């Protein structure tokens, strides 16, 4: 639950489906996350917009939340992203000094934390940086930032959909457009901000997963990077801009007993006086999405809708990320005054969906690498060794080698560029590192293989 500034949680056994009311008295609220003036990405506002529970290989069972955060001017409050803009006491949001961020927080889900209800106290900071930065070199605002994350776990990855407000008109360029951007990380690396990647498809159709933060970025040094550009990225909803519409939230769920996913897009149609819509799309891979196949809600505008911030809900009320296509709910809320403690449900039945678009491969779908094609020589070693691997298939493969310590902290990331099929050997130097166990990760066109190495 969000109160306009921060997130609270309640714990109740009452079902949200089939009941008119959910009893929250004496079942919370528990503080989850909120703004902190000392953390510039969440100076004025911080709330969890999407969360998961899973078993982390190092920290055990944890809850992870993805937050929409804000640093902005208020009456008597100065933003710290572009402090050349003075604060104002005028009513409403001052978008001349508004900067939004998406970050991640986590907490152990154990008895000592009341099963995650004592607050998400491990804050890893921002997980994506705008392609134009936040401020230009001459102290003009470059963007309003990144907003409204929604996430899903699939095949060991967490995929996070983020609304990128895009650059100011004079800063637009290839790889810098507004839209819904897709960030991912593995469950194992989810507590490490430097392990997050953003989807980018260049004009030639080549796909890359780029580091989502600038080189050297840390949450502690964030204010040093407000004028630094982030990575290029691509709107995954390829028809959004062409149709003169603007999508500002996208969420996905697996369709049970199938090999595809359903997506829910919240958008306004600029061709229709800014009317607010919710539409369904379909995908095989969470990246390539069909056209809008079914509009399930229409309102005069955002303010008039009772279905803001929509998410899926399974018919039994237990899941937001896995549904049966013949019976599921869309859950949303009215976000403008007058406020209420209600959520609204739309019951949807879709019996014969159109087929989603096929998944695409960056350099030909025959390109694969298998775990037994990767070896480390020698292992154990004294900090100097080689990784050897074989690529098979057609075309080119983008390769990258990452090194992690045993806690999952990334120590280095190196792109090896595009390679054709063949055998390869690359040297790795850890002689200046402490003795112990390290993880070497080889990424080939998004496919990951990890090997442990012992440094004596």
N, C-alpha and C positions, 0 to 999 in steps of 0.2 A: 504494500500500500504506500502511495506517495502523497505527501501532504502539501506539495507545492515547493518543497525545499529538499526533503530527504526521504529515505525509504524506511518503513517499519515492516515487520513481519508479524503475522498471527499464526498460531498453530491450533487447528480445529479439525475434528473428525467429520464435521458436517459436510455432506455432499453438496457441490455447487450445482449439480444437475438434478432436476426434479424437486428442488426446494425453492421456495420464494425468498427465504432468508437463510443466512449463515450466521450462527451465533459466535461472536467474537469476544463477548464480555469475559474477563478473567482468563483469556487465552492470548494475551498480548496487551499492548504492542511491545515488540522487542526491537531495539535499535539495530538496523542493518548497516546503513551507510549514510553519510551526510556530508555537507560542505566543510572544508577546513581552510582557513585563511592562509595557512602556511604552505598549502599545496596549490600551485597556481592553476592547474587544470580544473580544480574543483573549488575555486575560491568562494563562489556564491551559491552553487547548487550542485547536488550529486545524488543521483537515484539509480537504482538497479532496474534496467529495462528487460533483462533476460538472464536466466540463471540455470545452472545444472548441478547435479550431484553425481560424482563418480569416484573411482578408486585411482589415486595418483600413485605411480610406481615408487615415489620417494616419501610423500607425505601421507599416504593412506587415503581414507575416505575424506573428501573435501567437498564443499560447496564453492562454486565459482560464479561470480556475477559480472555482467558487462554493463557499464554505467554510461548514462548521458550526464555530462558535466558542463558547467558554465563558469566563465569568468567575465563579468560584465559590470558596467557602471550602474550605480543606484544612487538614491538620494543620500549624499554624504559618503558614498563608497566609490573608490576609484578602481577601475580595472587595472591589472598589472601586465596585460599583453601589449596594449598600445596606450601607455599613460599620457600620451600627448593629447588625448581626447578627455576633456574635463567632465566630471560627473554632472548630472542634472537631476532635478526633483520633479520633472514633468511626469504626468501619469503615463502608465504603460511601459513596455520594454523599450529601452534606448538601443535600437539596432545599429546606431553609429558606433557603439562600443560594446558589441556582443560577440563573444567568442565561445564556441561549443567544442567539446572534446568527447572522445569515447575512450574509456579506460577499463581496466579489469581489477577486481578485488576477489579475495578468497579467504576461507576460514576452514579449519578442520571440522569435520562433522563427527564429533566424538562426545562422550558424556561430559568431559571437562568444559566444553563450549555449549552445553545444553543442546547438543546436536545442531550446532551452527547458529544458535539464536543469541549469542552474546556479541554479535557484530562481526562484520567482515573486516577484520583488522589488518590483513595483509594486502597492502595496496601496491600493485605493480606499476601503476601509472598509465599513461596513454599507450594505446596499441596501434594507432595509425596516425600519420601526420599528413596534412593537406599537401597536394602536389605543388601549390604555390606558396607554402608557408602561411603564416597568419598576418604578417606585416611586411610591406615592401621596404626597400632600402631607404626610400624617402618618407617613411613613417605614415604611409597610407594603409588602410585596411586591405588585405588581400582576399579575405574570405570571412564568412561567418562561421565556418568550421564544419564539424562532423557531429551527427546527431542520431539518436533513436536506434541503438543496436538491437538486433534480434538474432538468435543463434540456434544451431542444431548440431548434434553430434552424429557423425557417420563414419564408419570404417576407421576409427581411431583418431579422426580429425574433429576439431571444433570449427565450424564455419560461422562467421559473423557477418551479417548484412548490415551496412551502415549507410545512412543518408549523408552524402557529401553535398553541401550547399553549393559547392563550386566556386570558381574565382570571380572576382569582380570583372566586368565586361572587358576592360582593357588588358586583362592578364590571361585571357583564354588562349588555349593552344592544344596541340595534340597530346593526349594523355592527361589533360588537366580539366576535363569537363565535369559538370555536375552529374549527379545520378546516384544510383544504388551501387555501392562498392562492396566487394567481397574480400574479407580477410580470413585467414585460416591459421591454425597451429595444431600440433599434435597434442593429445591429452598429456603425454609425458612432458611436453615443453610448455604447457599452458601457464605455468607460473613464471615464465621467463619472457619478459617483453621483447627481447631482441630476437626471439624465435618466431614472431608473428610475420606473416607474409601477405601481400596484397596481389590480387589478380590484375594482370595487364596483358592486353592483346594489341600488338602493334599494327600499323596500317597494312602490313603484308600478311597478317593473320597468324603470326608467331605468338605463342602464349608463353608468358613468364610469370612466375610467382616471385615478386621482388620483396626484399626486406622492407617492412612497412614503416620503419622509423629511419631518420637520417643517421648516417654513420657517426658513431660516438655519442649518440643521444642517450641521456639518462633522465629519469624523473627529477633528480636533484639539480640538473643543469638545464632544465627545460626552457627557462627564460632566455638562455643564450641562443636558442634555436628558433625564436619566433620569426626571424627573417630568413630562415633556411628553408629551402624547398624540400618537400617530401618526395616519395617515389611517384612515378606515373602510375595511373590506374585506369580501369575501364568500367563503364556502366554496364552491368550485366543484363539490364533490360534494354535491349538494343533499339526498340521501337519507341521508347519513352519520349525522347527529345524530338524525334521525327514526327510524332503525332501531336506535338505542341502540348504535352502534358507534363506534370511534375509529380514524380513519385517521392514520398517522404517517409514511407515505412514499408519494409518487405520482410515477410516471415515465411518459414517453410516447415513442412512436416512430411515424414515418410508415409506413404500409403501402404497400409498393412497388406501382406500377401501379394505384393507386386514388387517390381524392381524400379519403381519410379517415385517421384516426390510431387507434392502439390505446394504451390506458392500462393500467398495472399498479398496483394499489392494495395496499398492505400495511396490514392493520388487525386489530384485535381485536374480538370480538363479546361485548359485555357481557351479552347474553341467553343466552350459551352458556358461562358460566364463564370468560370471557376467552380463549377459544380464538383462536389466531393463524391468519390466512388470507391468501392471495394471490388476487386476483380481477382479471379482465380487463373493461375497459370500452371503448367506442368513441365517437369524436367526429369531426365535420366541421371543427371550428374551434379545437380545443385548449382551448376554454372550456366548452362545453356537452357534458356527458358522459352516456352511457347509464347505465342501471342496471347492477349487477354481472351480467355475462352468463355468466361461467364462473369457478368457483373452481378453481384449479390446485394449491393446496397448503393443507393444514390440519395444525396442530400443537397440542399441548396448551396451549401459551402461547408468548410471545415467547422465553423462555429455552430452550425445547425445540426451536425451529425451526432448521433448517439453511439457511434462506433469508431471513435478515435482510438489510436494505439491498438489495433486489433491483433489478436492471436488466435490460433486454432485451439480447440478443446475436443478431446475424444468424447464419444457418446456416453462413456461411463464416468467422465469427469476426471480421469487420472493422468492424462498426457496432453501436453501442448505440441509435441513433436512427432506423434504417430497417431493416425486416424484411420477409420474405415470409410471408404469413399461413399458408401450408400447411407451413412448416417454419422454426421459430425456437427460440431458447433463452431461458430465464429463468435468470439467474445470481445467486446469493446466497452468504451465508456464515453460519457459526455464530459469534455475537458474544459468547458467554459462556464462562466457564471450563468445561472445559479448552479452551484455545485451540490452533489449528493453522494451518498455512500452506496451507489448502485453500479452494478455492471450489467450489460445487456447481452443477450444471446440471440443469434440467428441460427436456426436449425437448417442444415443443408443436406440435400440428397442428390448425389450425382451418380448416375448408374452407368453411363457409357461415355467416359471422357475421351477426347481425342488423344491420339498417341503423342507423347512428348517428343521434342526434337532429339535426334540421336546425339550421344556424347561425341565431342570432337577431340582429336589428338593434335598437339602442336606441330608435330613433324611426321605424321603418318602413324596410323594405329598399330603398325607392326613393331614399333619401337618399344622394347621391353628390356628390363634387366632383372635377373633373379638373384636371390640371396646367395646361392652357391657359386655365383660368378664373382663374388667379392671376397678377397682374402687380404690379411694383414701380414706383412713379413718385415721383421720377425716379431713374435709375440710369445712371451714377454720381451721387453727391450729396455734400453737405457734412455729412451726419449727420442730416438731417431729410428724411423721405420718407414715402410712404404705401404700404400694401399694399391692393390692391383684389381682390375675389374675388366669385364668384357661387355661390350655393347653389341647387340644384334638387332637386325631390322633394317628399315629403310629410312633415308633422309638424315636429318640432323637431330641431335639430342642435346639440350641444355643441361650441363652438369654442374654440380656444386658440392663442396665438401665442408661439413661443419664438425667442430670438435666441442664436446661437452665434458664437464666434470661429472662425477657420480651423482651430484645433487640435481643435475639437469641444467646447470648454468652454462650458457654458451661462452666458450673461450675464444673461438675464431670462426669466421665464415669466409670462404673463398670460392669465387666463381671460376670454374675451369673453362667456361665458354662453350661453344657449340662443337660437338664431335660427331663424326660418322661412326659406322660400325667398326669394331676392332678391339684389340687388347690395349690397355693403358696401365701405366704405373706412375704414381705421383708420390713425392717425398713429403713426409710430415715430421715436424720438429717440435718435440715437447721437452727438450733437454733442460729448459729453464723452469719446468713445472715440478711440483712436489711429487714424490713417489705415490703411486696409487692407481686406481682404475679410472679409465677415461672411455668415452664413447665416441666413435668415429661414425659419422653419418654421411652416406653418399646419396645425393638426390639426382635423379635422371628424369627430366620432364615431369617432375612432381612425384615420381615414385621413389620411396625412401627405403634404404637398407642401412641398418645399424650394426656395428660390430664393437665389442668391448676389447680394450687393449690394456695390458698391465705394464706400467712404467716402474722399473726397479731402481 
